[in-house]
Amino acid sequence: MRIGFDSKRLYFNNSGLGNYARFHAETMQSLEAFESLWLCEKEAHYRTLQSVSPKIAWPGFRSWGMGRFALKQGVDLYHGLSNELPLDWPAKKPSVLTVHDTIFLDHPDYYKPWDRSIYSMKLNSAMKRASVVVATSEFTRQSLLNHFPKRTDIRVMYQGLSQDFLESAKRVDAQAHASPYFVYHSTFNARKNHRTLIHAFSKIWKQCDWDLVLIGRPGSEWNKLQDLVSTKSWAERIHFVLDASQDDLLAWLKGASGFVYPSFTEGFGIPLIEAQHLNLPIAASRIPVFQELMEEGALYFHPNDAEEMAATMLELCRKETQIKRIEKAQMVSAKWDSKSLRSQWESLYTGLLK
């Protein structure tokens, strides 16, 4: 039984969607009953995976062309790993659609109008045609039900930690730093809420000896954040790390004393799972998806309330709090256990291909 996967994100995306695709590829390698084809519009490779690509691919091939190409490769089931299915995949053939979030529908101001229009068109089409829709969290499932109330059969299947991350976590040494520090890694854009985090830190920098390390790629907020801290007396306690490699990011995470995640909205939260795996105490936004994932394994604050965020960060500095939250976080980690997720995917694919 041959399953085709849209693998552009696996090969060319280093963040959330790429992490999901790579974790799924590792899952499929352990499911011997299925043959996986990683379809891409151009040649690429990741570890032992080699893309299956056409000789010529025109712009928009993933939307129109990938389906017909998959059929020519003998694909029995097509899985769109990132919110879309090719329009030329036959409706009578089984398909799976993974939806990561509906942020572009719920918070359109975070997106350019053209991008939002394209994302909406692709998701609307895929939601109508997919044999099975999988959401990466209960929060995302509920969001989809709000937008697509007729699609009541949406399943929730979490994401786990990739083998690449687990192996690197064992190999990489912790970053040496003169002081304990909070760490947060994310692209510097408005949705990730670095501004409120910096305001919160400015309220407590004299009350604790922890620094703040912010890691990510420059985004829409980058220049504004630089202006925000440029003239402040506490700016030397904030450290920006740009375009860190995976090993550098892991080194900073392993050396941290606590992890802060102030994002306004997410569809999942792989950084939470990574921090939990590294036994970091966590303070995070009081948003449904974070509470769903971590339950009592984190301290929570309102993402718009710098005062509450500051108080929560101070609480995270207490040793007793750290021990308690780490213990609670370990209790919820079974949700993203690789063996359990592997069994769920095997059952889903087997049912569709019978």
C-alpha positions in Angstrom: 0.0 0.0 0.0 1.6 3.2 -1.2 1.0 6.6 0.5 2.1 9.9 -1.0 3.0 12.9 1.1 3.3 16.5 0.1 6.8 17.0 1.4 7.8 20.5 0.5 7.8 21.6 4.2 9.8 18.5 5.2 12.7 19.5 3.0 12.5 23.3 3.0 10.9 24.5 6.2 12.9 24.7 9.4 10.0 25.7 11.8 6.6 24.3 12.8 5.3 22.8 9.5 8.7 21.3 8.7 9.1 19.8 12.1 5.7 18.2 11.8 6.5 16.7 8.4 9.9 15.3 9.6 8.3 13.8 12.7 5.7 12.2 10.5 8.4 10.8 8.1 10.0 9.1 11.1 6.7 7.7 12.1 6.2 6.2 8.6 9.6 4.6 8.6 8.5 2.4 11.4 5.2 1.4 9.7 6.4 -1.5 7.5 3.0 -2.2 6.0 3.1 1.0 4.0 5.4 2.4 1.4 5.9 6.2 1.7 6.6 8.4 -1.3 7.7 11.9 -0.4 6.5 14.0 -3.3 8.0 17.4 -4.0 8.1 19.7 -7.0 11.9 19.6 -7.1 14.6 17.2 -6.0 15.6 17.3 -2.3 16.7 15.0 0.5 16.6 14.8 4.2 18.6 12.1 6.0 17.8 8.9 4.2 14.7 10.3 2.5 14.9 11.3 -1.2 12.1 13.2 -2.8 10.1 11.8 -5.7 9.9 14.7 -8.2 8.8 15.4 -11.8 11.2 16.5 -14.4 9.3 19.7 -14.8 7.1 21.4 -12.3 5.3 24.7 -13.0 4.4 27.3 -10.4 1.4 26.1 -8.4 2.3 22.5 -9.0 1.4 21.5 -5.5 -2.1 22.8 -6.0 -2.6 21.4 -9.5 -0.4 18.7 -10.9 0.8 17.0 -7.8 -2.3 14.8 -7.7 -1.9 13.5 -11.2 1.8 13.0 -10.6 1.0 11.0 -7.4 -1.4 8.8 -9.4 1.4 8.1 -11.9 3.6 6.9 -9.1 1.0 4.4 -8.0 -0.1 6.2 -4.9 -3.1 4.7 -3.2 -3.7 7.4 -0.6 -2.6 11.0 -0.5 -1.8 12.9 2.7 -1.6 16.7 2.6 0.6 17.5 5.6 0.1 21.2 5.7 -3.5 22.5 5.3 -4.0 21.6 1.6 -4.7 18.9 -1.0 -4.0 19.1 -4.8 -7.1 19.9 -6.8 -6.3 17.1 -9.2 -6.3 14.3 -6.6 -9.5 12.3 -7.5 -12.3 12.7 -4.9 -13.0 9.0 -5.0 -9.4 8.1 -3.9 -8.7 8.3 -0.1 -7.0 11.3 1.3 -5.9 12.7 4.6 -5.7 16.4 5.4 -3.7 17.7 8.4 -4.7 21.2 9.6 -2.4 22.9 12.0 -4.3 26.1 12.8 -6.9 28.5 11.6 -5.0 31.6 12.7 -5.4 33.3 9.2 -9.2 33.0 9.6 -9.4 34.0 13.3 -6.8 36.7 13.3 -6.6 38.0 9.7 -4.6 41.1 10.7 -1.5 39.0 11.1 -1.5 38.2 7.4 -1.3 40.0 4.1 -4.7 40.1 2.3 -3.4 38.1 -0.7 -1.8 35.4 1.5 -5.0 35.1 3.5 -7.1 34.7 0.4 -4.9 31.9 -1.0 -4.8 30.1 2.4 -8.6 30.3 2.7 -9.2 29.0 -0.8 -6.9 26.0 -0.3 -8.3 25.1 3.1 -12.0 25.5 1.9 -11.3 23.2 -1.0 -9.4 20.6 1.0 -11.9 20.5 3.8 -14.6 19.6 1.3 -12.7 16.8 -0.4 -10.6 15.1 2.3 -11.6 11.6 3.3 -10.3 12.3 6.8 -9.4 15.6 8.5 -6.8 15.6 11.3 -6.3 18.5 13.6 -3.1 18.8 15.7 -4.9 19.8 18.8 -8.4 19.9 20.3 -8.2 23.7 20.1 -7.6 23.5 16.3 -10.4 21.0 16.0 -12.9 23.3 17.7 -11.7 26.2 15.6 -12.3 24.1 12.4 -15.8 23.2 13.6 -16.6 26.9 14.0 -15.6 27.6 10.4 -16.7 24.3 8.9 -19.7 23.1 11.0 -20.7 20.5 8.5 -17.4 18.7 8.9 -18.1 17.0 12.2 -15.7 14.0 11.8 -12.4 15.8 12.5 -9.9 13.8 14.5 -7.2 15.1 16.9 -3.7 13.6 16.6 -0.8 15.3 18.4 2.7 15.8 17.1 5.7 14.3 18.9 9.4 15.2 19.1 11.5 14.3 16.1 14.4 11.8 16.4 16.6 14.6 15.1 15.7 16.8 18.1 16.1 13.9 20.6 19.5 12.9 19.2 20.7 16.4 19.2 19.5 17.0 22.7 21.7 14.2 23.9 24.7 15.4 21.9 24.7 19.2 22.4 26.2 20.7 25.5 24.4 23.5 27.4 25.3 27.1 26.6 27.6 28.7 29.1 26.2 32.0 30.3 27.3 34.3 33.2 23.8 34.4 34.7 20.7 32.2 34.9 18.2 33.2 32.2 14.7 32.9 30.8 14.7 31.7 27.2 12.1 32.2 24.4 12.6 31.2 20.7 10.4 32.4 17.9 10.4 34.6 14.8 10.2 38.2 15.8 6.7 39.0 14.7 3.6 40.5 16.3 1.8 37.3 17.1 4.7 36.0 19.1 4.3 38.9 21.6 8.0 39.7 22.4 7.0 43.3 23.2 4.9 42.4 26.2 7.6 40.0 27.4 10.2 42.7 27.3 7.9 45.1 29.2 7.4 42.3 31.8 11.1 41.7 32.1 11.7 45.5 32.6 9.5 45.3 35.7 11.5 42.5 37.4 15.1 42.8 36.3 16.1 44.4 39.6 14.2 41.7 41.6 15.9 38.7 40.1 19.3 37.8 38.7 18.0 36.0 35.6 18.6 37.5 32.2 16.3 37.2 29.2 17.5 35.4 26.0 15.4 35.9 22.8 16.2 33.6 19.9 14.7 33.8 16.4 14.7 35.1 12.9 14.0 38.8 12.1 10.4 39.4 11.4 7.9 42.3 11.3 8.7 43.4 14.9 12.5 43.2 14.8 13.3 46.9 14.2 10.6 48.0 16.7 12.0 45.7 19.4 15.5 47.1 18.8 14.1 50.6 19.2 12.3 49.5 22.4 15.4 48.4 24.2 18.0 50.7 22.6 18.0 53.4 25.4 17.0 51.3 28.4 19.2 50.8 31.4 18.2 47.1 31.5 18.9 46.4 27.8 22.2 44.8 28.7 20.2 42.0 30.5 18.4 41.1 27.3 20.3 39.1 24.7 19.1 38.6 21.1 20.3 35.6 19.2 19.5 35.7 15.5 19.3 32.8 13.0 20.6 30.2 15.4 21.4 26.8 14.1 19.5 23.8 15.6 22.5 23.0 17.7 22.9 26.5 18.9 19.2 26.7 19.8 19.5 23.5 21.7 22.5 24.7 23.6 20.7 27.8 24.7 17.6 25.8 25.7 19.7 23.3 27.7 21.5 26.1 29.5 18.3 28.0 30.4 16.7 28.1 33.9 13.2 28.6 32.6 11.2 28.8 29.4 8.7 31.6 28.6 6.1 31.3 25.8 4.0 34.6 25.6 2.4 34.0 22.2 -1.1 35.4 21.5 -2.3 32.4 19.6 -1.0 29.1 18.3 -2.4 25.9 16.7 -0.1 23.7 18.7 3.1 24.4 20.6 6.1 22.3 19.8 8.5 24.6 21.8 6.5 23.7 24.9 7.0 20.0 24.3 10.7 20.5 23.7 11.1 22.5 26.9 9.2 19.8 28.8 11.5 17.2 27.4 14.5 19.2 28.6 13.0 19.6 32.1 12.7 23.3 31.9 10.0 25.0 34.1 7.6 26.8 31.9 5.6 30.0 32.0 3.1 30.4 29.1 0.2 32.4 27.9 -3.2 31.4 29.3 -4.5 30.4 25.9 -6.6 27.2 25.3 -4.0 25.2 23.3 -1.2 25.7 25.8 -3.5 24.7 28.7 -4.7 21.7 26.7 -1.1 20.6 26.1 0.5 21.3 29.5 -2.4 21.3 31.9 -0.8 21.9 35.4 2.7 21.5 33.9 3.1 25.3 33.4 2.4 28.6 35.1 0.1 30.8 33.1 -0.4 34.5 32.5 -2.6 36.7 30.3 -0.5 37.5 27.2 -1.7 41.2 27.2 -1.0 41.7 30.9 2.7 42.7 31.5 2.1 42.9 35.3 0.8 39.3 35.5 3.5 38.1 33.2 6.2 39.7 35.3 4.8 38.2 38.5 4.6 34.8 36.9 8.2 35.0 35.7 9.2 35.9 39.3 7.3 32.9 40.6 9.1 30.7 38.1 12.4 31.7 39.7 11.5 29.9 42.9 13.0 26.5 43.3 9.9 25.0 44.8 7.8 26.2 41.9 10.3 24.8 39.4 10.2 21.3 40.9 6.4 21.2 41.1 5.8 22.3 37.6 8.4 20.0 36.1 6.8 17.0 37.9 3.4 18.0 36.6 4.7 18.5 33.0 6.2 15.0 33.0 2.7 13.6 33.8 1.2 15.0 30.6 4.0 13.9 28.2 2.2 10.7 27.3 0.0 12.8 25.0 2.8 13.0 22.4 4.3 9.5 23.0 5.8 8.3 19.7 4.6 4.8 20.1 1.0 5.8 20.7 1.0 8.2 17.8 2.4 5.6 15.5 -0.4 3.2 16.5 -3.0 5.9 15.8 -1.6 6.6 12.3 -1.4 2.9 11.4 -5.0 2.4 12.4 -6.2 5.4 10.4 -4.3 4.5 7.2 -5.3 0.9 7.4 -8.9 1.8 7.7 -8.8 4.1 4.7 -7.0 1.6 2.5 -9.2 -1.4 3.1 
